[in-house]
C-alpha cells in the first residue's frame, strides 16, 4: 500500500501559504477564489488528476496577471 497526500490537504496547505504572500489585491483574490472552488470540487466525487491540472492552471493564470500588473 502506498502512502501519500490527498490533493485537498495540499490545497489547504497552499491556501495557508498564499495568505502570507505579498500579492496585489486582484491576484490575491483570484488565487483564493480558485483555491476555494477547487476545494469545493474536491469534496465531491471528482478525479484528483484533473483537479491538480486545474490548480496548476490557476497559478499559471495568476502569474500572467502578475506580469500584466507589473507592466
N, C-alpha and C positions, 0 to 999 in steps of 0.2 A: 504494500500500500504506500502510495506517495503522499507526502505531506506538503502543503503549500499554503498560500494565502488566497482568500476569496477576494474577488475584484472589489466587492463592496467595502472590505476592510482597507484596501488600497485607496479607494476613492475617499473614504473618511480621513485617512492619514494625509492625503494630498490636500484635502479641504483645510485641514488644520495648518498646513504649511503655507497655503495661498493666503490665509488670513494674515500671516506675519509678513508677507511680501509688500514692498512699497510699489504699488502699481497705480497707474492713472485710473480714475473712477470708472470710466467706461469699460476698460479692460477687466478691472476687478469685478465689476458687476456681471460682465459677460461670463467670466470663468465660474463664478459662484452659481450663476443660473444654470450653466451647462452641467456642473457637478451635481446640482440638486436634481436636475432632470435625469441624469444618469443614475443617481442613487434611487430615484423613484422607479425607473425602469428595472433596476436590478432586484427590486423587491418582488417582482413578478417572475414568471417563468420565461426568461429570455436567454439567449445564447451569450455567454460571457465574452467570447471572442469578438463578436460583433460589437458589444458594448465597449470593449477595450479599444477597438478601432475608433469608436465614437469619441472616447476620451482623448486619444492621440489627436484626432481631428480637431477637437475643441482647443487644445493647446496650440496647434498649428494656426488656427484662425486667430487666436489671441495674440500670437507672435506677429501676425500680419497687421493686426490692429495697433500693436505697439510700434511697429515700423512706420505705419501711416501717421500715427500721432507724433512721432519724433521728427517728422519732416516739416 
